Amino acid sequence: MTDTTNTAESAVSAQEQTAAQTSLALINNTLTEFEKVQAGLADLNQKYNNVVFDVRTTKGMDEAKAARLAIREPRYAVKNALDAAKKPLNEIKKNITERAEYITAQLVALEDPIDKQIKAEEDRKEAEKQAKVAAEQARAAALRERLEAIASMPVNCAGKSSADIALSIIELDAVAIDESFAEFRPHAEDAKSTALAKLRELHDAKLAQEAEAERLAAERAELDRIRAEQAAQAAELERQRQEQEAAAARAAAEAAVAAQRAIDEANAKARREAAEREAFMKQQQDAFEAEKREAEAKLKAEQDKLTAERAEIARAAAEQAAKQAAEQAARELAERNAELARQEAARKAREDAELAHAAGVVAAVAEAFDVTADVAEEYILRAAETLNAKVAA
């Protein structure tokens, strides 16, 4: 099988060599053709460079066509030679590419199995390395958790009773700091001694706090007893006060009965006197009503007269006001017309000035760019549109 393959490859190689030799021969022929044409370029330049033919005459036209033919024939020869050379060159490129791909495929087929073995071993070693790293990290994390449990005992005992703190001290004191802590053993010893010191301080402070709480409780109990006695005394005083108020209320009731009797007698007398006053007041009221009616009649007559006089005055005033308003409106209209005329003259002057300025700008642009006034005006309009677009953006 291998011999057959080698024989086939040798045959293909021989064919490629033959094709390459043929292509090289064609390329050499092309280059030879190029050299021939290039050798004749000096003669053509000498004959025809910057020559002006009198093509208006038959002779001149014939000479021009002959010159063109003399130049065109070698140009066509160069193009034909180039076209003839391109095909074998493309064939050579294709054959070389296919050959390189074939050889590369053969080499890759040999390389891949070896590469896979190498990568598999590298992956295995990397997995072992990562497993060791993970195990080491887990071991260190477990030791750190034990250290953290020791160091955090004082914090966890915050708020507990002195008895609970004492139990935690006993529990921590029983923890053995041995070789199981490995390289963290010195840290564990420091953490234990520090935690025990803090727990003992916390225990002493808690004992003092509980003693103070007991003292305060005793004081509160004594204060409650004193308050109870004071409350009993206050109740007795309240009872005495209520008895005194009841006696005063009885005396006040008796005085009120006597006072009411005197009030009733006074009210009866007052009612009699009120009836007498009411009769007198009615008489006076009747007389007043009569005088009032007479006065109202006189007042109405005076008001009617005054109303007529006011109407006449209002009419005369309205006529005068209308006359003055018409005169004022005429003056204001004249002033407004004058102001409008002044504004129109100012606007016309501004427009004339702007047109003169625009004409000057157009003339300057036309002179700067050597164009007509219409073209310069179009330049300016385009520039303005571009500027407006940028401002809007």
DOLOKE-325271 format. One record per residue (C-alpha): x, y, z; residue in three letters. Coordinates in nm, 2 decimals. Layout:
REM DOLOKE-325271
     east    north       up   code
        X        Y        Z    ALA
...
This chain:
REM DOLOKE-325271
     east    north       up   code
     0.00     0.00     0.00    MET
     0.28     0.24     0.09    THR
     0.48     0.15    -0.23    ASP
     0.17     0.22    -0.44    THR
     0.12     0.55    -0.27    THR
     0.48     0.65    -0.31    ASN
     0.46     0.55    -0.68    THR
     0.15     0.76    -0.73    ALA
     0.31     1.05    -0.55    GLU
     0.62     1.02    -0.77    SER
     0.41     1.02    -1.08    ALA
     0.22     1.33    -0.96    VAL
     0.56     1.50    -0.88    SER
     0.69     1.42    -1.23    ALA
     0.38     1.56    -1.39    GLN
     0.41     1.88    -1.17    GLU
     0.77     1.92    -1.27    GLN
     0.69     1.88    -1.64    THR
     0.41     2.14    -1.61    ALA
     0.63     2.37    -1.42    ALA
     0.90     2.34    -1.68    GLN
     0.65     2.41    -1.95    THR
     0.52     2.71    -1.76    SER
     0.87     2.84    -1.71    LEU
     0.93     2.81    -2.08    ALA
     0.62     3.02    -2.15    LEU
     0.72     3.27    -1.89    ILE
     1.07     3.30    -2.05    ASN
     0.91     3.35    -2.39    ASN
     0.69     3.62    -2.23    THR
     0.99     3.80    -2.08    LEU
     1.17     3.77    -2.41    THR
     0.87     3.93    -2.59    GLU
     0.87     4.21    -2.32    PHE
     1.24     4.27    -2.38    GLU
     1.19     4.29    -2.76    LYS
     0.92     4.55    -2.72    VAL
     1.12     4.74    -2.46    GLN
     1.42     4.74    -2.69    ALA
     1.20     4.90    -2.96    GLY
     1.07     5.17    -2.73    LEU
     1.36     5.40    -2.79    ALA
     1.31     5.39    -3.16    ASP
     0.93     5.46    -3.12    LEU
     1.00     5.75    -2.88    ASN
     1.25     5.89    -3.12    GLN
     1.00     5.86    -3.41    LYS
     0.67     5.96    -3.26    TYR
     0.72     6.14    -2.92    ASN
     0.56     6.49    -2.94    ASN
     0.50     6.45    -3.32    VAL
     0.21     6.65    -3.45    VAL
     0.05     6.51    -3.76    PHE
    -0.14     6.72    -4.01    ASP
    -0.45     6.50    -3.99    VAL
    -0.65     6.75    -4.19    ARG
    -0.47     6.62    -4.51    THR
    -0.49     6.27    -4.65    THR
    -0.12     6.22    -4.62    LYS
    -0.10     6.34    -4.27    GLY
    -0.40     6.12    -4.17    MET
    -0.22     5.82    -4.33    ASP
     0.10     5.89    -4.15    GLU
    -0.09     5.93    -3.82    ALA
    -0.26     5.59    -3.86    LYS
     0.07     5.43    -3.96    ALA
     0.23     5.57    -3.64    ALA
    -0.06     5.45    -3.43    ARG
    -0.04     5.10    -3.58    LEU
     0.34     5.09    -3.52    ALA
     0.28     5.17    -3.15    ILE
    -0.04     4.96    -3.11    ARG
     0.11     4.63    -3.25    GLU
     0.39     4.60    -2.98    PRO
     0.13     4.70    -2.72    ARG
    -0.10     4.43    -2.83    TYR
     0.20     4.19    -2.83    ALA
     0.27     4.28    -2.47    VAL
    -0.09     4.22    -2.37    LYS
    -0.11     3.89    -2.55    ASN
     0.22     3.77    -2.40    ALA
     0.09     3.87    -2.05    LEU
    -0.24     3.69    -2.10    ASP
    -0.05     3.38    -2.22    ALA
     0.18     3.39    -1.91    ALA
    -0.09     3.44    -1.65    LYS
    -0.26     3.10    -1.71    LYS
     0.06     2.89    -1.64    PRO
     0.15     3.11    -1.35    LEU
    -0.20     3.05    -1.20    ASN
    -0.16     2.68    -1.26    GLU
     0.17     2.68    -1.08    ILE
     0.02     2.87    -0.79    LYS
    -0.27     2.63    -0.77    LYS
    -0.04     2.32    -0.79    ASN
     0.19     2.46    -0.52    ILE
    -0.10     2.54    -0.29    THR
    -0.25     2.19    -0.33    GLU
     0.09     2.03    -0.27    ARG
     0.14     2.23     0.04    ALA
    -0.20     2.14     0.17    GLU
    -0.15     1.77     0.10    TYR
     0.19     1.77     0.28    ILE
     0.05     1.97     0.57    THR
    -0.24     1.72     0.61    ALA
     0.01     1.43     0.62    GLN
     0.22     1.60     0.89    LEU
    -0.09     1.69     1.10    VAL
    -0.21     1.33     1.08    ALA
     0.13     1.23     1.23    LEU
     0.14     1.51     1.49    GLU
    -0.22     1.49     1.63    ASP
    -0.19     1.15     1.82    PRO
     0.14     1.27     1.98    ILE
    -0.01     1.61     2.07    ASP
    -0.31     1.44     2.22    LYS
    -0.09     1.22     2.44    GLN
     0.11     1.52     2.56    ILE
    -0.20     1.73     2.63    LYS
    -0.37     1.44     2.82    ALA
    -0.07     1.40     3.05    GLU
    -0.05     1.78     3.10    GLU
    -0.42     1.79     3.19    ASP
    -0.37     1.50     3.43    ARG
    -0.08     1.67     3.61    LYS
    -0.28     2.00     3.62    GLU
    -0.58     1.82     3.77    ALA
    -0.36     1.66     4.04    GLU
    -0.21     2.00     4.11    LYS
    -0.55     2.16     4.14    GLN
    -0.67     1.88     4.36    ALA
    -0.37     1.93     4.59    LYS
    -0.44     2.30     4.60    VAL
    -0.81     2.25     4.68    ALA
    -0.72     2.00     4.96    ALA
    -0.47     2.24     5.10    GLU
    -0.72     2.53     5.09    GLN
    -0.99     2.32     5.25    ALA
    -0.74     2.21     5.53    ARG
    -0.64     2.57     5.59    ALA
    -1.00     2.69     5.59    ALA
    -1.10     2.43     5.85    ALA
    -0.81     2.54     6.07    LEU
    -0.91     2.90     6.03    ARG
    -1.27     2.81     6.13    GLU
    -1.14     2.65     6.45    ARG
    -0.93     2.96     6.52    LEU
    -1.23     3.19     6.45    GLU
    -1.45     2.98     6.68    ALA
    -1.19     3.03     6.96    ILE
    -1.15     3.41     6.89    ALA
    -1.52     3.47     6.86    SER
    -1.62     3.32     7.19    MET
    -1.60     3.66     7.38    PRO
    -1.82     3.82     7.12    VAL
    -2.07     3.54     7.13    ASN
    -2.09     3.57     7.51    CYS
    -2.19     3.94     7.50    ALA
    -2.52     3.98     7.67    GLY
    -2.51     3.64     7.85    LYS
    -2.53     3.59     8.23    SER
    -2.22     3.54     8.44    SER
    -2.30     3.17     8.49    ALA
    -2.31     3.12     8.11    ASP
    -1.98     3.31     8.06    ILE
    -1.82     3.09     8.34    ALA
    -1.93     2.78     8.15    LEU
    -1.77     2.92     7.83    SER
    -1.45     2.98     8.02    ILE
    -1.45     2.62     8.13    ILE
    -1.53     2.50     7.78    GLU
    -1.25     2.71     7.62    LEU
    -1.00     2.62     7.89    ASP
    -1.06     2.25     7.81    ALA
    -0.97     2.30     7.44    VAL
    -0.63     2.14     7.37    ALA
    -0.40     2.33     7.14    ILE
    -0.20     2.05     6.99    ASP
    -0.04     1.94     6.67    GLU
    -0.38     1.91     6.50    SER
    -0.36     2.29     6.45    PHE
    -0.04     2.23     6.24    ALA
     0.13     2.55     6.13    GLU
    -0.16     2.75     6.30    PHE
    -0.07     2.62     6.65    ARG
     0.10     2.95     6.76    PRO
    -0.19     3.15     6.63    HIS
    -0.43     2.91     6.82    ALA
    -0.24     2.95     7.14    GLU
    -0.25     3.33     7.11    ASP
    -0.62     3.32     7.02    ALA
    -0.70     3.10     7.32    LYS
    -0.50     3.31     7.57    SER
    -0.65     3.63     7.43    THR
    -1.01     3.49     7.43    ALA
    -0.97     3.35     7.79    LEU
    -0.85     3.69     7.91    ALA
    -1.14     3.87     7.74    LYS
    -1.39     3.61     7.88    LEU
    -1.26     3.66     8.24    ARG
    -1.28     4.04     8.20    GLU
    -1.63     3.99     8.06    LEU
    -1.72     3.76     8.35    HIS
    -1.59     4.01     8.61    ASP
    -1.78     4.29     8.45    ALA
    -2.10     4.08     8.43    LYS
    -2.07     3.99     8.80    LEU
    -2.04     4.36     8.89    ALA
    -2.33     4.44     8.66    GLN
    -2.55     4.17     8.83    GLU
    -2.46     4.29     9.18    ALA
    -2.55     4.64     9.07    GLU
    -2.88     4.52     8.93    ALA
    -2.96     4.34     9.26    GLU
    -2.88     4.66     9.45    ARG
    -3.10     4.86     9.22    LEU
    -3.38     4.61     9.26    ALA
    -3.36     4.64     9.64    ALA
    -3.37     5.02     9.61    GLU
    -3.68     4.99     9.38    ARG
    -3.85     4.76     9.63    ALA
    -3.79     5.01     9.91    GLU
    -3.91     5.30     9.69    LEU
    -4.23     5.10     9.61    ASP
    -4.29     5.05     9.99    ARG
    -4.25     5.42    10.05    ILE
    -4.48     5.51     9.76    ARG
    -4.74     5.27     9.90    ALA
    -4.73     5.44    10.24    GLU
    -4.75     5.78    10.07    GLN
    -5.05     5.65     9.87    ALA
    -5.23     5.54    10.19    ALA
    -5.17     5.88    10.35    GLN
    -5.30     6.05    10.04    ALA
    -5.62     5.84    10.05    ALA
    -5.68     5.93    10.41    GLU
    -5.63     6.30    10.33    LEU
    -5.87     6.26    10.03    GLU
    -6.14     6.10    10.26    ARG
    -6.11     6.40    10.50    GLN
    -6.13     6.64    10.21    ARG
    -6.45     6.48    10.08    GLN
    -6.62     6.49    10.42    GLU
    -6.54     6.86    10.44    GLN
    -6.67     6.92    10.09    GLU
    -6.99     6.74    10.18    ALA
    -7.05     6.96    10.49    ALA
    -6.98     7.27    10.28    ALA
    -7.22     7.14    10.02    ALA
    -7.50     7.10    10.27    ARG
    -7.45     7.45    10.40    ALA
    -7.44     7.59    10.05    ALA
    -7.77     7.41     9.97    ALA
    -7.94     7.57    10.26    GLU
    -7.81     7.91    10.17    ALA
    -7.92     7.85     9.81    ALA
    -8.28     7.77     9.92    VAL
    -8.29     8.10    10.11    ALA
    -8.14     8.29     9.82    ALA
    -8.39     8.14     9.58    GLN
    -8.68     8.25     9.79    ARG
    -8.54     8.60     9.79    ALA
    -8.48     8.58     9.41    ILE
    -8.84     8.47     9.35    ASP
    -8.98     8.76     9.54    GLU
    -8.75     9.00     9.35    ALA
    -8.86     8.85     9.02    ASN
    -9.23     8.90     9.10    ALA
    -9.16     9.26     9.17    LYS
    -8.95     9.30     8.86    ALA
    -9.23     9.15     8.65    ARG
    -9.48     9.40     8.78    ARG
    -9.25     9.69     8.71    GLU
    -9.17     9.55     8.36    ALA
    -9.54     9.54     8.27    ALA
    -9.57     9.90     8.37    GLU
    -9.27    10.00     8.17    ARG
    -9.39     9.80     7.87    GLU
    -9.72     9.99     7.86    ALA
    -9.54    10.32     7.88    PHE
    -9.30    10.21     7.61    MET
    -9.58    10.11     7.37    LYS
    -9.73    10.45     7.41    GLN
    -9.40    10.61     7.33    GLN
    -9.34    10.37     7.04    GLN
    -9.68    10.46     6.87    ASP
    -9.59    10.83     6.89    ALA
    -9.25    10.76     6.74    PHE
    -9.39    10.56     6.46    GLU
    -9.62    10.84     6.36    ALA
    -9.33    11.09     6.36    GLU
    -9.12    10.84     6.16    LYS
    -9.38    10.80     5.89    ARG
    -9.40    11.18     5.85    GLU
    -9.02    11.22     5.83    ALA
    -8.99    10.93     5.57    GLU
    -9.24    11.10     5.35    ALA
    -9.05    11.43     5.36    LYS
    -8.72    11.24     5.30    LEU
    -8.86    11.06     5.00    LYS
    -8.96    11.39     4.84    ALA
    -8.62    11.53     4.90    GLU
    -8.45    11.21     4.75    GLN
    -8.67    11.23     4.44    ASP
    -8.57    11.59     4.38    LYS
    -8.20    11.50     4.44    LEU
    -8.22    11.20     4.20    THR
    -8.35    11.43     3.93    ALA
    -8.08    11.68     3.98    GLU
    -7.81    11.40     3.98    ARG
    -7.95    11.26     3.66    ALA
    -7.92    11.60     3.49    GLU
    -7.56    11.64     3.62    ILE
    -7.47    11.28     3.50    ALA
    -7.61    11.35     3.15    ARG
    -7.40    11.67     3.12    ALA
    -7.09    11.49     3.26    ALA
    -7.14    11.20     3.01    ALA
    -7.16    11.44     2.72    GLU
    -6.84    11.61     2.84    GLN
    -6.66    11.28     2.90    ALA
    -6.76    11.15     2.55    ALA
    -6.62    11.47     2.39    LYS
    -6.30    11.44     2.59    GLN
    -6.27    11.07     2.51    ALA
    -6.31    11.14     2.13    ALA
    -6.04    11.41     2.14    GLU
    -5.81    11.18     2.34    GLN
    -5.87    10.89     2.09    ALA
    -5.80    11.12     1.80    ALA
    -5.47    11.23     1.96    ARG
    -5.37    10.87     2.04    GLU
    -5.45    10.76     1.69    LEU
    -5.24    11.04     1.54    ALA
    -4.95    10.95     1.78    GLU
    -4.98    10.58     1.69    ARG
    -4.98    10.65     1.32    ASN
    -4.67    10.87     1.37    ALA
    -4.50    10.59     1.57    GLU
    -4.59    10.33     1.31    LEU
    -4.45    10.56     1.04    ALA
    -4.13    10.60     1.24    ARG
    -4.09    10.22     1.29    GLN
    -4.15    10.16     0.92    GLU
    -3.89    10.41     0.83    ALA
    -3.64    10.25     1.08    ALA
    -3.73     9.90     0.94    ARG
    -3.67    10.01     0.59    LYS
    -3.34    10.17     0.68    ALA
    -3.23     9.85     0.86    ARG
    -3.33     9.64     0.55    GLU
    -3.14     9.87     0.32    ASP
    -2.84     9.85     0.55    ALA
    -2.86     9.47     0.56    GLU
    -2.90     9.44     0.19    LEU
    -2.60     9.67     0.14    ALA
    -2.40     9.46     0.38    HIS
    -2.51     9.13     0.22    ALA
    -2.42     9.28    -0.12    ALA
    -2.08     9.37     0.01    GLY
    -2.03     9.02     0.15    VAL
    -2.13     8.86    -0.18    VAL
    -1.90     9.09    -0.37    ALA
    -1.61     9.00    -0.13    ALA
    -1.68     8.62    -0.16    VAL
    -1.71     8.66    -0.54    ALA
    -1.37     8.84    -0.56    GLU
    -1.20     8.60    -0.31    ALA
    -1.31     8.29    -0.51    PHE
    -1.31     8.45    -0.85    ASP
    -1.68     8.36    -0.92    VAL
    -1.99     8.55    -1.02    THR
    -2.22     8.72    -0.77    ALA
    -2.49     8.45    -0.81    ASP
    -2.24     8.17    -0.74    VAL
    -2.10     8.36    -0.44    ALA
    -2.45     8.40    -0.30    GLU
    -2.51     8.03    -0.34    GLU
    -2.18     7.96    -0.15    TYR
    -2.30     8.18     0.14    ILE
    -2.64     8.02     0.15    LEU
    -2.49     7.67     0.17    ARG
    -2.24     7.78     0.44    ALA
    -2.54     7.92     0.64    ALA
    -2.74     7.59     0.60    GLU
    -2.44     7.39     0.72    THR
    -2.38     7.61     1.02    LEU
    -2.75     7.59     1.12    ASN
    -2.75     7.21     1.09    ALA
    -2.44     7.20     1.32    LYS
    -2.60     7.43     1.57    VAL
    -2.92     7.23     1.57    ALA
    -2.72     6.91     1.62    ALA
